[in-house]
Each structure stands twice: as structure tokens, then as C-alpha cells.
Amino acid sequence: GQLEGLEASERVYAQQRQAAEADVAGVEREMQQARRDADAAKAEHERLVRVEIELNEKLEGVLKDLSQARAEQRETAREARLKDMVGALQRVFSGVHGRLAELCSPTQHKYDVAVATVLGRHMDAIVVDRQATAIDCIAYIKEQRAGQATFLPLDALHPPPTSDSLRHAHRGARLATDVLQFDAAIEPAVLHACGSALVCDSLDIARHVCYERKLDAKAVTLDGSVIHRSGLITGGAGSRGQRSKAQVWEAAAVDNLRKARDRLAEELQGVARERRRLAKEDALAERLAGLQTRHRVCRDALDALVRKLQGLATEHRHMDSSLAECRPAAAQAAEELDQAKAMRAEAEERIYAAAQPIFADFCRRLRVPSLQAFERQLLPATEAAEERRLHFRTQVSRLDSQLAFEQQQLDEAAAKLAKLEQAQQSTISALASLKADQAREQAEMATLVAQIESLRSELATLNAKYSDATEDVHAARHTLEKGLKELDAMNKELRARATDMERAQAEKAAVLRRCKIEDIPLPLLRGSLQALPLEVSVGLSQMSIDDTQSSIMSVNDDIAPDFSTLPQDDRTDAPEAVDRKYLAEIARLSAEIDALNPNPHARERLESARARL
């Protein structure tokens, strides 16, 4: 019976061991899957953190560049109107490509001013596909009164090819078309605007190209200085206009920065969504910890069952060895038992025979034929009760093991629950603190928004005042320029009058000296010709020209001719006509005087004639 109970216990423990091994295997599979999920989530989280850091660095750089570009960028009202006009033309006509400055850009930022100088007035030119489109655009602009614009029709432009020798003119000189990025479709417009202009790194290189190499090309330096084909040099502080034109590409760069900022912000939002989706990493870690605990419990239970089975096996082997040792004695005991059974049977027969009369009434009440039949009916029930008792003990042992496991799980769950409650309390307190911070930040933000609105209104007022002041300054500047022009004209006229006066004084002094030299009587209202010096050049070595002129003017003022004896026509006619009239009369009288005077060479000719005769 003990051996059978031992074998039954081994069977039960073997079944429990198989169940425990299945549970351990299942928990290990779940642990492996949880580890893979946790590793994948951790790797993805680390990748997202790296991506977020990289995107934040890029966004910080873009925002820094954007803030600098906003501080440097100034868009005039004319450029805004031109952009609006180009946008309207592109919406109405399909063949409008856009402004040339927006269709091409320098390859490097250092070429901005030079390229703007090369393009010049063509920067704002609008590139169209056909000449008919340009004519339609001009008509549309006239109808809308949108201003004026220059158009470059691609089908009508035939620029000459650029010589390759200019590309190798100097190491620091390159064709303007080579430092521009543009689409091949607008190449005629770019070639037409740039021509054979060279972009040089310095003014010395530009001089070398134009003066020493004598290349037939315009050279432009990086700061906007220009050496024209004719040899003239333009440059200096006037490059401000080129710099303002060069800001067109800065505006395009600002647009690209804005697009990059929006793209990076969207990518950061996507990374944040992915990180929120991966927030179950903590849950995976908790699940893995629970699986590890469960695995440890299952492994402990399995080890206990293995030890029990090993103990049962040892006991079974001990019992087998004891049984082998006891078999001879058991055989003898069996023989003795058989003899004892025989003797017992005989004794029982005698006992039953002696007890039958005594238990006759008991057998009749139980309706059994004899006392032996009653004992035969009672033995199976006893055996069944013993078997059920053994089964119950086995079930109680298994339930005790399961109860211990569940109690351990309950303790761990209680500890985890306490930890979660503590974390919940800390989270609630942190949430309350964050809500207080949020309320404080919202109050500060509301204050800042109010300040911003106030500053915006103040800025609008200041902008209006600035616009009015700018208009007043422009008007005052226009008035000043107009006054300066008038003052220049008056100064020029004054200098011309002063020159005419000096010339007239000089002519008057010359006439007076001639009259004094030739002893011509001249009627005078005041003054005398005797006070007039005969030689003017005598005093030039001792006095300046201005002093000489002032002395002549003072003498001329002291001498006043009397014009009353002149005919009325000579006093009223133009001085030039009177001069011509009297000069002609003087020439006539001189000719008559010369005719009356004897020829001084007549005697010589007479003597010569006599000698020949």
C-alpha cells in the first residue's frame, strides 16, 4: 500500500512538473517577446531622441539665421508693388516666368553685390516666353495702371555667344554667367543681361584685365566697382543701391529659411507624436518585471517539484532495495501468512459458527445472510474512502502550492500598487505645481501679449509719424535741391555778368589808353586821361591780378566820358553795331591818310631806276 501511494504521488508530481515546465516555457517566451519589444522601443526612443536633438539644433540655427536676415532685410514699397504686379501677371498670363532677379541667384553670397551691379536695370525685368506675351502684359499694366516694367521676351533675344577666352582671362576673374544659377530655359535673358561682363575678386585684377590685357569686357569687383569698356571707373559709396538690389536674393534666402523652419517644426511634431506613442515603454518594463517575478515563482515551484520527485524516486529506490531484501523473508512470511490465513480461516469459521447465533438478529435487521457477507460488503467502501482520502491530500498539497504562489503574486501586486499610488501622489502634486506654473505663465503671457499689442499700436503710430516725417524730409530735400539749383544758376549768371563787366572795363581802359597815346581829344564829364597809366604790366610783378583789376576799375570809375555829342542813334543802338560803324569809319579815314602821306620807298625806287638807265 505504501509503495502504491508512493507511485501515485510520483504520478501526481510528474503531472504537476509538466504543468510547471509548460508554465515556465510560456513565461520565458513572453519574457523574450517583452525583451524584444522593450529593446525595440528603447532603440526607437534613442533614435527619436537623437533625431529630436538634431532637429532642434537645425531649427535653432535656422531661427538664428532668420532673425539675422529679418534684421538685415528691408523691402521697399516699390518692390512690394512689383512683386504684386508680377504675381498678377503670372495669374493672368501663362507665359510669364517672373522677375529675372528671382529666376537666377549667385552661387555664393559674396557675389551678390557684383551680380546686382552687372544685372543693373535688368534685375527687375520680367522674363516672358514670347514677344506677344510681353505686348499683352504691357496692355494689361496700362489698363490696371500698375506702373511700368521692362520685359525680356525669350523668342526675341539673340545674345552673341560668350568667348571662352574670357573664362581664362585671370585666376581671380570669371564670367558673370558662371557665378549665376538659373534654369536653361531663361538662358537667353541671362546672357542678354550679363553680356560678357567679368566678376573680379579685386580692383587690381579688374585693372589688369581691362588695362593690361585690354580685353573688350566690363569688369565688376565684389564691392560693386565697375571698369567700363571705355576705361571709365565707377565705384565708391554709390554701391548702396547695388547692395539694396542684392537683398533680393537675401529675401529669397529668407523665404527658404521660413520654409525650412516650418518643415523642421512639422518634423519635430511628428517626433513628439512618435515619442508619445512609445510612452508604453514603462508599461513594457513593468510587464517584463512582472514576467520575471512570475518566472522566478514558476521556476521555484518547478525546482520544488523536481526535488520532491527526486525524493520520491530516492524513496522508491530505497523501498525497492528494501523490498528485494525482504523478498525471501516475505516469501517465508507469505508461507507463514498462508498458514496463518488457513488457521485464521479455520478460526474465523469457528468464530463465525460460534457468533452466528449471537449476531443472528443483527443479520436479520441488516438483511444480510451472514456475518461474513456483511464484512465483504464493508471492505470496498473502506478502500474507496482511503483512496479518496489520498486524493484529497494530493489536492490539498497542490492547492497549498498554488496558494503560496498566488499569495506571493498578491504581495508583489500590493507592493506595486503601493508604488503606483506613491507615484500617483507625486504625479498629482507635480501636476498641481505644473498647473500653478501654467496659470502663472498664462498670466505673464497675457501681460506680455498686452504689452506686445501696446507696442504694436505704438509702433504703428511711430511708423505713421515716420512716414509723415519722411515725406516732409523728401519735400524739404526736394525744395532744398531746387533752391540749390536756382542758387547755382544765379551764381553762374552772376559770374558771367562779372566777367562781362571786367571785359568791358578792360576794353574801356584800352580805349582810354589809346586816346591818351594818340592824343585824341575825348570829351569827359569828370576825370582826366593824365591819371591813366600807360602800361598795365608794370605793376603785375608787385601786386596780384585782383589788385590790378581793382585799380583799373577805380581809374575807370574816376574817368567818365561825355556821350552828349554823339548822335541819338549811336547812343541808343547796340554797342556792337556802333563799334562796327566807327571801326569802319576809322579804317576809311586811315586809308585816306595813308594815301596823302608820301611813300618812303619812292626815292629809293627812283634812284634804282636812274642807276639802271
LUMGU-795489 format. One line per field, with one value per residue (C-alpha): chain; residue in one letter; x, y, z. Coordinates in steps of 0.001 Angstrom, whole numbers, plus 524288, in hexadecimal, padded with zeros to 5 digits. Example, Ala and Ser with C-alpha at 12.3 -4.5 7.8 and 13.67 -1.06 7.14 Angstrom:
2
cadena: c(A_A) $
residuo: c(A_S) $
x: c(8300C_83566) $
y: c(7EE6C_7FBDC) $
z: c(81E78_81BE4) $
//
This chain:
613
cadena: c(A_A_A_A_A_A_A_A_A_A_A_A_A_A_A_A_A_A_A_A_A_A_A_A_A_A_A_A_A_A_A_A_A_A_A_A_A_A_A_A_A_A_A_A_A_A_A_A_A_A_A_A_A_A_A_A_A_A_A_A_A_A_A_A_A_A_A_A_A_A_A_A_A_A_A_A_A_A_A_A_A_A_A_A_A_A_A_A_A_A_A_A_A_A_A_A_A_A_A_A_A_A_A_A_A_A_A_A_A_A_A_A_A_A_A_A_A_A_A_A_A_A_A_A_A_A_A_A_A_A_A_A_A_A_A_A_A_A_A_A_A_A_A_A_A_A_A_A_A_A_A_A_A_A_A_A_A_A_A_A_A_A_A_A_A_A_A_A_A_A_A_A_A_A_A_A_A_A_A_A_A_A_A_A_A_A_A_A_A_A_A_A_A_A_A_A_A_A_A_A_A_A_A_A_A_A_A_A_A_A_A_A_A_A_A_A_A_A_A_A_A_A_A_A_A_A_A_A_A_A_A_A_A_A_A_A_A_A_A_A_A_A_A_A_A_A_A_A_A_A_A_A_A_A_A_A_A_A_A_A_A_A_A_A_A_A_A_A_A_A_A_A_A_A_A_A_A_A_A_A_A_A_A_A_A_A_A_A_A_A_A_A_A_A_A_A_A_A_A_A_A_A_A_A_A_A_A_A_A_A_A_A_A_A_A_A_A_A_A_A_A_A_A_A_A_A_A_A_A_A_A_A_A_A_A_A_A_A_A_A_A_A_A_A_A_A_A_A_A_A_A_A_A_A_A_A_A_A_A_A_A_A_A_A_A_A_A_A_A_A_A_A_A_A_A_A_A_A_A_A_A_A_A_A_A_A_A_A_A_A_A_A_A_A_A_A_A_A_A_A_A_A_A_A_A_A_A_A_A_A_A_A_A_A_A_A_A_A_A_A_A_A_A_A_A_A_A_A_A_A_A_A_A_A_A_A_A_A_A_A_A_A_A_A_A_A_A_A_A_A_A_A_A_A_A_A_A_A_A_A_A_A_A_A_A_A_A_A_A_A_A_A_A_A_A_A_A_A_A_A_A_A_A_A_A_A_A_A_A_A_A_A_A_A_A_A_A_A_A_A_A_A_A_A_A_A_A_A_A_A_A_A_A_A_A_A_A_A_A_A_A_A_A_A_A_A_A_A_A_A_A_A_A_A_A_A_A_A_A_A_A_A_A_A_A_A_A_A_A_A_A_A_A_A_A_A_A_A_A_A_A_A_A_A_A_A_A_A_A_A_A_A_A_A_A_A_A_A_A_A_A_A_A_A_A_A_A_A_A_A_A_A_A_A_A_A_A_A_A_A_A_A_A_A_A_A_A_A_A_A_A_A_A) $
residuo: c(G_Q_L_E_G_L_E_A_S_E_R_V_Y_A_Q_Q_R_Q_A_A_E_A_D_V_A_G_V_E_R_E_M_Q_Q_A_R_R_D_A_D_A_A_K_A_E_H_E_R_L_V_R_V_E_I_E_L_N_E_K_L_E_G_V_L_K_D_L_S_Q_A_R_A_E_Q_R_E_T_A_R_E_A_R_L_K_D_M_V_G_A_L_Q_R_V_F_S_G_V_H_G_R_L_A_E_L_C_S_P_T_Q_H_K_Y_D_V_A_V_A_T_V_L_G_R_H_M_D_A_I_V_V_D_R_Q_A_T_A_I_D_C_I_A_Y_I_K_E_Q_R_A_G_Q_A_T_F_L_P_L_D_A_L_H_P_P_P_T_S_D_S_L_R_H_A_H_R_G_A_R_L_A_T_D_V_L_Q_F_D_A_A_I_E_P_A_V_L_H_A_C_G_S_A_L_V_C_D_S_L_D_I_A_R_H_V_C_Y_E_R_K_L_D_A_K_A_V_T_L_D_G_S_V_I_H_R_S_G_L_I_T_G_G_A_G_S_R_G_Q_R_S_K_A_Q_V_W_E_A_A_A_V_D_N_L_R_K_A_R_D_R_L_A_E_E_L_Q_G_V_A_R_E_R_R_R_L_A_K_E_D_A_L_A_E_R_L_A_G_L_Q_T_R_H_R_V_C_R_D_A_L_D_A_L_V_R_K_L_Q_G_L_A_T_E_H_R_H_M_D_S_S_L_A_E_C_R_P_A_A_A_Q_A_A_E_E_L_D_Q_A_K_A_M_R_A_E_A_E_E_R_I_Y_A_A_A_Q_P_I_F_A_D_F_C_R_R_L_R_V_P_S_L_Q_A_F_E_R_Q_L_L_P_A_T_E_A_A_E_E_R_R_L_H_F_R_T_Q_V_S_R_L_D_S_Q_L_A_F_E_Q_Q_Q_L_D_E_A_A_A_K_L_A_K_L_E_Q_A_Q_Q_S_T_I_S_A_L_A_S_L_K_A_D_Q_A_R_E_Q_A_E_M_A_T_L_V_A_Q_I_E_S_L_R_S_E_L_A_T_L_N_A_K_Y_S_D_A_T_E_D_V_H_A_A_R_H_T_L_E_K_G_L_K_E_L_D_A_M_N_K_E_L_R_A_R_A_T_D_M_E_R_A_Q_A_E_K_A_A_V_L_R_R_C_K_I_E_D_I_P_L_P_L_L_R_G_S_L_Q_A_L_P_L_E_V_S_V_G_L_S_Q_M_S_I_D_D_T_Q_S_S_I_M_S_V_N_D_D_I_A_P_D_F_S_T_L_P_Q_D_D_R_T_D_A_P_E_A_V_D_R_K_Y_L_A_E_I_A_R_L_S_A_E_I_D_A_L_N_P_N_P_H_A_R_E_R_L_E_S_A_R_A_R_L) $
x: c(80000_80B01_811A2_80512_8031C_810F2_80ED4_80221_80937_813C5_80970_802F4_80FE0_813E4_80763_809AE_817B7_81323_80963_813F6_81D83_812F9_8107C_81F29_82091_814DF_81A08_82785_8216B_819C9_82627_82DC9_822FD_82233_83101_830A3_82590_82CA9_83981_8329B_82B5C_837F6_83F63_83454_833C7_84272_84165_8363B_83E05_849A2_840C5_83A31_84751_84BFE_83F5B_83FD8_84DD6_84A0E_83E03_84613_84FAB_844A6_83DF8_84ADF_84D4C_83F2B_8401B_84CA8_846A5_83A81_84312_84A6F_83F1C_837F9_82DA7_82985_81BB5_81FF7_8251A_8187C_81072_81951_81798_808E0_808EE_81129_8083E_7FC46_802AD_80617_7F809_7F2A4_7FCE7_802D8_80F65_8147D_8204D_822B2_82CC7_83A8D_83FC9_836BD_839D6_8487D_8510B_85FBD_866E3_86CF4_868A1_874FF_870C0_863C1_8681B_87044_86551_85B8D_864AA_8661E_85785_85491_84761_844AD_8432E_834F0_83291_827C7_82B1A_82059_82022_81BE7_81B94_80CCE_80BC7_813ED_80AE0_7FED6_8053A_8082E_7FA14_7F562_7FE5A_7F943_7EB38_7EDDD_7F6A2_8005D_80C76_8174F_81F65_829E0_8275F_83122_82A55_83264_82EB4_8339B_84090_84C70_8585E_865BA_86D21_876EC_88534_88BCC_89843_89180_88FC9_89E92_8A200_8A6D5_8A61E_89E3B_89503_88962_87DDC_871C6_869B2_8729E_86F98_860DD_85784_84C0C_8436D_847BA_83AB1_83DFF_84C25_849F1_844D8_85063_85A3F_85385_85404_861EE_8687A_87715_87883_88318_8820D_88F70_893EE_89AB3_89C86_8AA9F_8A62D_89BF6_8A681_8AF44_8A45B_89FE6_8AC70_8B764_8B07D_8A7D7_89C50_88FCB_88771_881B8_88831_880A8_886E5_88095_87DCE_876B1_88184_880D5_88B03_88376_887C3_88AF2_89483_88C16_88BB9_87F6C_87F04_87F9D_87468_86A87_86A41_85F44_85556_85BD5_85BDC_84D6D_84B15_8536C_849D2_84090_84831_84868_83992_8398C_8429D_8393E_82E01_83613_83938_82ACC_827AC_832AA_82D81_81FB8_824EB_82D60_82201_81956_823F5_82566_816C1_8176F_8229F_81AB6_80F29_8180B_81D9A_80FF0_80CA5_818AE_814C2_810C1_81F23_81CDA_8115F_81A1D_8244B_81A07_814BB_82276_824B5_817D9_81B94_828CA_82243_8189E_823B8_82B2B_81F36_81C8C_82AE1_82AB3_81E60_82483_830F2_828B8_8216B_82E38_833A7_82743_827E5_83627_832B0_827B0_830C3_83AD8_83079_82B68_8390D_83ACB_82E02_8319B_83E87_837C7_82D9B_83844_83E79_83192_82D0C_832BC_82D29_820E5_8200A_821C0_81879_80F2A_80FAE_80DE2_80348_7FCAE_7FD77_7F8C5_7EDEF_7EA2B_7EA6E_7E346_7D951_7D73F_7D697_7CD5E_7C4F9_7C473_7C269_7B7E9_7B1BF_7B204_7ADE9_7A32F_79947_79D79_79C80_790AF_7879C_791B1_79298_783E3_782AD_78CFB_78741_7943E_7951C_7A0C0_7AB2E_7B52B_7ACB0_7ABB2_7BA95_7BC13_7B2CC_7B9F5_7C7DE_7C641_7C06E_7CC07_7D589_7CE42_7CE7C_7DD1B_7DF36_7D703_7DE96_7EB62_7E5D0_7E15C_7EEE5_7F4C4_7EB21_7EDE3_7FC80_7FAAF_7F17D_7FB2C_805B8_7FC9A_7F84F_80685_808CD_7FC80_7FFF7_80D5B_80710_7FD8D_808AA_80FED_8038A_8013C_80F31_80D98_80087_806C2_8118C_8078E_7FF95_80BDF_80F26_80117_80217_80EF5_8090A_7FD16_805AF_80E3F_801FC_7FCF5_80A14_80A0F_7FC33_80065_80C28_8033D_7F9F5_80564_80B37_7FDEA_7FC9B_80A42_8072A_7FAA5_8028E_80CB9_80214_7FC2A_8099C_80BCA_7FECF_8021B_80F7C_8094B_7FFEA_80B2A_81331_80815_8072B_815DB_815AE_80B1A_812F2_81F16_817FD_81327_820B8_826B0_81D5D_8207A_82F02_82D6E_825AC_82FA9_83ABE_833E6_83214_84046_84505_83C8D_841C2_84FB7_84D7F_847F9_85353_85CEA_8564A_856A3_864FC_8681B_860AC_8675F_874C4_87164_86CEB_87938_8817D_87A63_87C3B_88AC4_88C28_884D9_88D5D_89993_894BD_8916A_89F05_8A525_89D4E_8A0EF_8AF6D_8AECF_8A895_8B359_8BE22_8B8F8_8B568_8A74A_89EFA_89437_888FA_8883F_87E47_88829_89608_8A1ED_8A96C_8B60B_8B2EA_8B1CA_8BE3F_8C3C0_8C90F_8C11A_8CB46_8D4DA_8CE2A_8CB01_8D7C5_8D4A3_8C601_8BC27_8B2FB_8A742_8AE29_8B156_8A34E_89E4B_8A7C2_8A336_894FD_897AC_89E70_8936A_88991_8911D_8908A_882DF_881DA_877C7_86ECF_86607_86D0D_869ED_85E20_851EE_85269_8603F_85C3E_8504B_85542_85BFE_86A4D_86ECF_86840_86E0B_87B8C_87A9C_87601_880FF_88B46_88754_88806_8957B_89A60_89592_89C14_8A8B2_8A8E3_8A727_8B20B_8BB0B_8B800_8BB9D_8C8A8_8D48B_8D9C0_8E6CB_8EBDE_8E91A_8F654_8FD64_8F5FC_8F8E3_90788_90748_900A6_90A8D_915AE_9104C_90EBB) $
y: c(80000_8096D_8067E_808BD_815A0_81946_81621_81DD0_8297E_82852_8288B_83484_83BA9_83801_83E0D_84A1F_84AAB_84A41_8551A_85D0D_85AF4_85F52_86B5D_86E67_86CAD_8758C_87FE3_87F38_88116_88CB3_89207_890C1_897A2_8A232_8A3EB_8A52B_8AEFF_8B681_8B679_8BAD5_8C57C_8C9D1_8CA2B_8D1AD_8DAF1_8DD52_8DF87_8E923_8F031_8F174_8F600_8FFB9_9051D_9063C_90CCA_9162A_919DD_91C01_923BB_92C0D_92F0B_9321F_93B02_941F0_943EF_94824_9523A_957AC_957D4_95ECB_9690B_96B3E_96A28_97693_975AF_9826B_98591_98579_9778F_97352_97970_97314_965BD_9677D_96B88_95FBF_956B4_95C84_95ADE_94CB5_94A14_9504F_94C1B_93E91_942B0_94B85_94563_95003_95A4E_95796_959BF_94F0A_9459C_945D4_94695_94781_93AE8_94143_94C4E_95432_95631_95CC4_96AF0_9682B_960CE_96B57_9756C_96D4D_96B37_97973_97DA2_96FE2_96AB2_96EE3_96B0A_96101_9550E_95057_945A4_94D75_95B6D_95AB3_95749_9633D_96BE6_9662A_96856_97685_97895_9724F_97AF9_986FE_982F3_98046_98C4D_983B5_98B82_9884C_97C2A_97720_96A2A_96073_957E4_94B81_949B3_9575E_956DC_9525C_955B9_95354_94772_949E4_94815_93D05_9452C_94DD9_9421E_940BC_94F29_94EB7_9459E_94F6C_95329_94B50_94D9C_952E7_9480B_93DFD_942EE_94265_9370D_9371B_92E40_92B4A_93058_93E78_93DF6_9480E_951E6_94FBD_950C9_95D1C_9635C_95F50_95FCC_95D70_963D7_95E63_95D4C_96009_95D8C_96AC6_977AE_97437_96835_97061_97A55_96F5C_9698B_9766A_97E81_974B5_96975_97351_96A11_96F61_96CD0_973DF_97025_970B3_96EA9_9681B_97549_97A73_98275_98245_98451_986D6_9832A_99167_99165_9993C_99489_99523_991CD_996C4_999B9_998A6_989E8_98B33_989DD_97D69_97837_97B21_9740C_968CD_96730_960CF_95430_9567C_9570C_94A24_94499_9496E_94279_93608_937A7_93937_92CDE_925A2_92A86_925B2_918A5_91698_91A49_9103D_905EC_90924_907A6_8FA6A_8F657_8FAC0_8F29A_8E6D4_8E8C7_8E985_8DD17_8D6BB_8DB26_8CCEC_8C9D5_8CB02_8C1B3_8B837_8B945_8B6B8_8AB4E_8A5D8_8A752_8A038_8956E_89428_892E1_8890B_881A0_8815D_87C2D_871F2_86E26_86CDD_86490_85C2B_85A9A_856AB_84C8F_8477B_8462D_83F4F_83628_833A7_830CB_827CE_82111_81F49_81A23_81168_80BF9_80A0B_8030D_7FAA7_7F70E_7F470_7EC9B_7E4A4_7E224_7DE9B_7D587_7C8EC_7CC92_7D0C0_7C397_7BCCB_7C673_7C3BC_7B55F_7B82B_7C1AF_7B774_7AE42_7B919_7BC0D_7ADEF_7ADB9_7BAB5_7B553_7A9D4_7B2C7_7BBCE_7B04F_7AC68_7BA73_7BCA5_7AFDA_7B3B5_7C1E3_7BE9A_7BBD3_7C7F8_7D136_7CA7E_7D581_7DFB8_7D8D8_7D81A_7E6D2_7E9C7_7DFC3_7D907_7CA4B_7C999_7D118_7CDC1_7D3D1_7E03E_7E173_7DF0D_7EA6B_7F388_7F18D_7F85C_80454_80531_803FE_80E77_817AF_81593_81871_824C5_828EB_82768_82F28_839DD_83AAE_83C17_846F4_84DE3_84D83_852FA_85D87_86118_862FF_86AF7_872CB_875DB_87A48_88292_8884F_88C26_89217_89948_89E95_8A31A_8A931_8B010_8B54F_8B996_8BFCA_8C71A_8CBB7_8CFF3_8D704_8DDFD_8E166_8E5EE_8EEC4_8F476_8F614_8FCC7_9060F_9087B_90AAE_91477_91B5A_91B32_92096_92B7E_92E19_92D9D_93769_94038_93ECE_94188_94DBD_951F8_94E94_9568C_961E7_9603B_95F62_96BF0_97238_96D37_972AC_97FA7_97F86_97C15_98771_9903B_98ACF_98D80_99B6F_99D29_99760_9A103_9AC20_9A6F5_9A670_9B464_9B8E0_9B1A8_9B850_9C581_9C2A3_9BEB1_9CB1B_9D385_9CC8D_9CECA_9DD1D_9DE1B_9D7B9_9E0D2_9EC9C_9E7DA_9E661_9F426_9F941_9F283_9F89E_A060F_A045B_A0074_A0C22_A14F8_A0FE9_A11DF_A1FD7_A225C_A1D15_A25A9_A3159_A2EA3_A2D16_A39DB_A40DE_A3B70_A3FD0_A4D43_A4E68_A4A5E_A54A6_A5F0A_A5B75_A5BE3_A693D_A6DCC_A67E3_A6D25_A79FF_A78D2_A831F_A7C53_A8406_A8065_A8338_A80CC_A7C2F_A7D96_A74BF_A78F6_A7086_A647E_A5C05_A589B_A4B25_A416E_A369C_A3EEA_A3C97_A2E2D_A2A3C_A31BC_A2F42_A2496_A23E6_A2717_A335B_A372B_A3544_A3D1C_A4834_A4833_A487B_A53C1_A5B9A_A5888_A5D11_A69DE_A6C9E_A6EB6_A71B2_A7B69_A74C1_A80A3_A8452_A770D_A75D3_A7084_A6405_A60F0_A629B_A59BC_A4F2B_A42C6_A44B2_A3A82_A41A5_A4EB3_A4884_A42FB_A4FED_A57EC_A4D91_A4E0E_A5CF0_A5C85_A52E2_A5BA6_A67B4_A6039_A5C2B_A6A4A_A6EC5_A643D_A68C0_A76E2_A735A_A71E3_A645F_A6343_A595D_A61B9_A6895_A5B9B_A563A_A62D5_A61BB_A53A1_A56E2_A617F_A5847_A4E88_A5917) $
z: c(80000_80331_7F643_7EED8_7F5FF_7F2A6_7E44D_7E460_7EA5E_7DFDD_7D536_7DB1D_7DCC7_7CEF5_7C9B5_7D1F8_7CD02_7BED2_7C198_7C87C_7BD27_7B398_7BBF4_7BC9A_7ADE6_7AB5A_7B4BD_7AE56_7A0EE_7A5F1_7AC4E_79F9B_7980A_7A28C_7A21F_79344_79424_79EDE_79752_78AEC_79266_79905_78C24_785B9_79153_79092_781E6_783E4_78E64_7851F_77A29_78342_787CF_779C4_7756E_780F7_77D84_76F54_77356_77C9B_771A0_76820_7720A_774A7_7661C_76450_76F2D_76943_75BBC_760E0_7672D_75A67_750CA_74CEE_74259_73C0D_737E4_729A9_72ABF_73150_7265D_71C32_72293_722E2_7149A_71090_71845_71180_70421_70713_70AF4_6FE8D_6F472_6F3EE_6ED0F_6F7F7_6FEA3_708C1_70C53_707B8_7158B_71A9A_70F79_711B0_71DBE_7205F_72355_72F6B_7384E_73594_7275C_72AE2_7295E_71D43_71659_71A2A_71410_707A6_7060B_7093C_70409_6FF10_70CE9_70D50_6FF23_6FD24_6F4F9_6EBBD_6E191_6D598_6D0DA_6CF6A_6DDD9_6E133_6D913_6DFDA_6ED26_6E9D2_6E5BB_6F25A_6FA85_6F394_6F5FF_7045B_705CD_70CF0_70923_6FF9E_6FD30_6F403_6ED23_6E787_6DD4B_6DB8F_6CD45_6C9B1_6D0F0_6C91B_6D159_6CB39_6D042_6DB18_6D7C6_6DF28_6E025_6EA2C_6F321_6F3F8_6F464_7026E_70DFB_715D9_70AA5_705F0_6FD06_703C0_6FDA0_70416_711D8_70FB7_711A1_7083A_70045_6F271_6ED3C_6F0F1_6EC37_6E145_6EB34_6F44C_6E91A_6E445_6F1CD_6F530_6E7FB_6E8FD_6F658_6FF57_70E1C_71428_72209_72344_71C3F_718F5_71185_70A77_7068B_701CA_6F98A_6F39B_6F296_6F128_6EA46_6E304_6E299_6DCD2_6E8D5_6F480_70170_70E46_71BA8_7275E_72DCF_721CF_71B5D_70C77_701CF_6F544_6E7AE_6E513_6F085_6F9F7_7081F_71056_71ECD_72C9B_735D3_72ADE_72C47_73628_72B47_72691_73478_735B7_728D9_72D94_738D9_72F09_730A7_73F62_73ED0_73773_741C4_74C4E_7457A_74506_7537F_7569E_74F04_755FF_76310_7601B_75B30_7673B_7701B_76966_76AAC_7791F_77AF9_77432_77D2B_788F9_7845B_7829C_79031_795E7_78EBC_794B9_7A25B_7A4F9_7A72F_7B5D8_7B4B3_7AD62_7B810_7C28C_7BAC6_7B963_7C807_7CACF_7C14E_7C7DC_7D521_7CFBA_7C95A_7D616_7DD53_7D2DB_7D2D6_7E1BF_7E114_7D668_7DE62_7EA3C_7E21C_7DCA8_7EA56_7EECC_7E33A_7E603_7F429_7EFE2_7E662_7F112_7FA16_7EF36_7ECFF_7FB92_7FC49_7F084_7F6D3_8039C_7FC4C_7F5A8_802A6_808BE_7FDCE_803CE_810E4_809E5_80340_81027_81635_80B1A_80DD3_81C14_8183E_81024_81B7C_8246E_81ABA_81A87_82922_8291D_81FC1_8286D_8342E_82D11_82967_8376A_83B86_83139_834EA_8434B_8407A_836E7_8415A_848A9_83CC1_836C0_83A96_83587_8284E_8271D_829E8_81FA6_8167A_81455_81421_81D35_8244F_819A4_80F2C_81768_81852_809AF_806E7_81064_80B0F_7FD82_803E4_80CFB_801AB_7F9DD_80587_806E7_7F874_7F958_80558_7FDC9_7F25F_7FBA6_801AE_7F403_7F07A_7FD50_7FA9C_7ECD9_7F1DA_7FC7A_7F21F_7E9AB_7F596_7F8CE_7EAB3_7EA6E_7F7C0_7F27E_7E676_7EF4A_7F78A_7EB74_7E5E4_7F2DF_7F2CA_7E4AE_7E7FD_7F34D_7EA56_7E01B_7EA6C_7EEF5_7E0E9_7DF0F_7EAE4_7E60E_7D887_7DE27_7E604_7DA1D_7D1EA_7DBD0_7DB8F_7CCAE_7CC72_7D57D_7CCBF_7C0EF_7C6F9_7CA74_7BCD0_7B6B4_7BEF8_7BAF0_7ACCD_7AD74_7B2E3_7A838_79DD0_7A2F2_7A2BB_794EF_79079_796E8_79080_78379_78462_7887A_77D37_773C1_778F0_777D0_76A15_76646_76C21_76585_75873_75A39_75E64_752F5_74995_74FD9_74ED2_74096_73DEC_74525_73E2A_73121_73484_738E3_72C6F_72470_72BFC_72A55_71BCA_71B09_7234D_71A26_70E6C_714C8_71879_70A83_7054A_70F39_70B52_6FCF5_6FFC3_707AA_6FC83_6F2B6_6FBA8_6FD2E_6EE8F_6EC4E_6F65D_6EFC3_6E269_6E7EC_6EDD9_6E0DA_6D97E_6E35C_6E28C_6D3B7_6D439_6DD76_6D524_6C823_6CE99_6CA79_6D109_6D89E_6DEB1_6ED2A_6F7A6_7026A_70404_6FB3E_6F22C_6F8A5_70497_6FBEE_6FC00_6EEBD_6F24A_6FA1E_6FA70_7024B_70F52_70D78_71396_72012_72177_71ED5_7134B_71BDC_720D5_712C1_70E76_71A17_716DD_708A4_70CFB_7165C_70B78_7021D_70C27_70DDE_6FF1E_6F98C_6EAB3_6E5D3_6DBF2_6D9D9_6CD1C_6C6F4_6BE20_6C45A_6BC29_6C0B1_6CEE0_6CDB9_6C455_6C8CC_6CC9E_6C2BC_6B776_6BBBA_6BCD4_6AF2D_6A9C0_6AFB3_6ACC6_69E7E_69EB1_6A52D_69AF4_69016_695DF_69834_689FD_685A3_68EBE_6897B_67B8F_67F02_68548_67BF1_679B4_680F9_67739_66AF8_66B8D_66C75_660E0_65949_65BFE_65804_64B24_64858_64AD3_6415B_636C5) $
//
